[in-house]
Amino acid sequence: PKGDKAMTDMFGGLPRRVTIDTQIRCAEREVKMRREVYPKRIEARTMSADFARDQIEAMEAIVETLKQCKERGEIATRIAGS
């Protein structure tokens, strides 16, 4: 996609490899941020409670998937660069 190319150009060429541990920490931070920000958006009526719940649950599932893949060693060489 065009957006991906723009990001790689902005940061100097090819995207760097990101370890599975870094991906997990990033996704965990995202869950925390959503838990802090989404209630304010719900209160301001810029986001529905159902949508917020679904998005938090999706990110939590990403965290769990990454952790399970790490435990099984499934993505270390394929996508995580470990």
N, C-alpha and C positions, 0 to 999 in steps of 0.2 A: 504493500500500500504506500501511497505517497507520503503519509505521515511518518512512516517508519524511516524512509530515506531522509526526510527532513531532520529527524532526531539524530541519525547517525552523522549527517553532515554537520549539524550544530556542535557535536562533540568530537569531531575529528575522525572521520572514516568509519571503519567497521565497528559495530557494537562490541564492547568488551565482554568477555565471558564472566558470568555471575555465578558464584558457587551456590549450591543448594542451601547451605546455611544462611547465606546472605538473602536468598529468595525467601526463606522461611521467616527470617527476622523482618524483612520488608512487609510481607503479607500480614504478620502479626501486628506490626505498627499500623497497617491500614485498618485492620479490625478495630484496634483501639481508637483510631481517629474517627471511624464511622460511629462507634458507640458514643463518642463525645459530641460529634457534630450533628448527626441525624436527628436527635431529639429536638434540637433547636430548629431544624428545618421543618420538622413535623409541626412544632408549635407555631412557626411562622406560616404554615400552610403552603410551603413551597415543595413539600414532599409528603406523600401519603405514608402512614404507618406501615401498611402492607408492603409497599415498595421498599421502605427502609429495612424492614425485617428480612425481606427476601435478599436484599443486597448484602446485608451483614452475614446472613446464613451462607450465601454463596462464597464470600471471602473466607469464612471459617472453614468451609469445605475445601477451599484451595489450600489453606494452611494444613489441614489434615491430610490431603492428598500428597502434598510435598513431603510431609513427615513420613508417611507410609512409604513413599518412593525412596526416600533417603534410607530408611531402615532396610529396605530390600535391595538397595544399591542399584535401582533401576535407571536412574537418570544421570548418574555421575558422569558418564562418558558421553551420553547422547545430547543433553541440553544444558547441563549445569557447569560444564567446564572444570569439574573437579578431577 
